[in-house]
Amino acid sequence: MALVSTSLRAQPIVALDVPTLRAAQDLCARLGSGADFVKVGLELYTAEGPRVVEWMQGQGKRVFLDLKLYDIPNTVRGAARSAAAMGVSLLTVHGYGGAAMVEAAVEGAGSGTGYGNGNGTGILAVTVLTSFDAQSLGVSLGREVPEMGAEVLRVAGVAQAARAHGIVCSGHEVNAVRTTYPSLAPLVPGLRLDGGATHDQARVATPLRAAADGARYLVLGRAVTAAADPAAVLAGIVADLTGPA
């Protein structure tokens, strides 16, 4: 199976940021068949475990398991092996865990660069969470972060060295990542439609802007799922991504 449809400039993934499998099932029903690639994050996976992945796959959906693993390499290797056994398409680990940890995840997934080659589970290294700005990240790291883009590129370099399939970054940095590390597949969260609320995100972009800058995957959250007609909003985004660049 190809990672990104040949007719799409980037692959949309709908975030199922809900607390229960029943709520996820209801949201999928409202989204319709257009939501064929979904994100299962910490809240839903902690509540429901592997059965939520199994249900999604039974509905013909691909699953991005967004757990942002961060532990010693051996533990992360085992967790990635378990995720791959479930058949998830993408799995996140924290790039700040270092090259040895990210590479252990790649080894555990057993897929080299993963799903981008049509096989196995693709490992994505999280660079800087989109809720951070330079000041708050500097406080967290205990050092000054003079330029966010440089910090994202530094962590992307770790992902490249560890043979990860891709990285997670905001739309603000995706163009620089694609230019510097063209083999990495960027996933961009924190997306908002024109005029939409930013909520708890500090660095946001629109789906079209992120796709034009080189995003391979687009995580669509509240901009779609909180809409009165989420299926219609998702269809509009897909239509825009199918059109000329």
DALIN-V641633 format. One record per backbone hydrogen bond with DSSP energy under -1.0 kcal/mol. NH is the residue of the N-H (numbers start at 1). CO is the residue of the C=O. If there is no record, write none. Layout:
[[NH	CO] [NH	CO]]
This chain:
[[8	5] [9	241] [11	216] [13	218] [14	37] [15	220] [16	39] [17	15] [18	16] [24	20] [25	21] [26	22] [27	23] [28	24] [29	25] [30	26] [31	27] [32	28] [35	32] [36	34] [38	62] [39	14] [40	64] [45	41] [46	42] [47	43] [48	44] [49	45] [52	49] [54	50] [55	51] [56	52] [57	53] [58	54] [59	55] [60	57] [61	56] [62	36] [64	38] [65	90] [66	40] [67	65] [69	92] [76	72] [77	73] [78	74] [79	75] [80	76] [81	77] [82	78] [83	79] [84	80] [85	81] [86	82] [88	83] [89	63] [90	63] [91	122] [92	65] [93	124] [94	69] [95	126] [97	94] [98	95] [102	98] [103	99] [104	100] [105	101] [106	102] [107	103] [108	104] [109	105] [110	106] [111	106] [114	111] [117	114] [118	115] [122	89] [124	91] [125	166] [126	93] [127	168] [132	129] [137	133] [138	134] [139	135] [140	136] [141	137] [142	138] [143	138] [151	147] [152	148] [153	149] [154	150] [155	151] [156	152] [157	153] [158	154] [159	155] [160	156] [161	157] [162	158] [163	160] [164	159] [165	123] [166	123] [167	185] [168	125] [169	187] [173	170] [177	173] [178	174] [179	175] [180	176] [181	177] [184	181] [185	165] [187	167] [188	217] [192	205] [196	193] [201	198] [202	130] [203	130] [210	206] [211	207] [212	208] [213	209] [214	211] [215	210] [216	186] [217	186] [218	11] [219	188] [220	13] [224	221] [225	221] [226	222] [227	224] [233	229] [234	230] [235	231] [236	232] [237	233] [238	234] [239	235] [240	236] [241	237] [242	238] [243	239]]
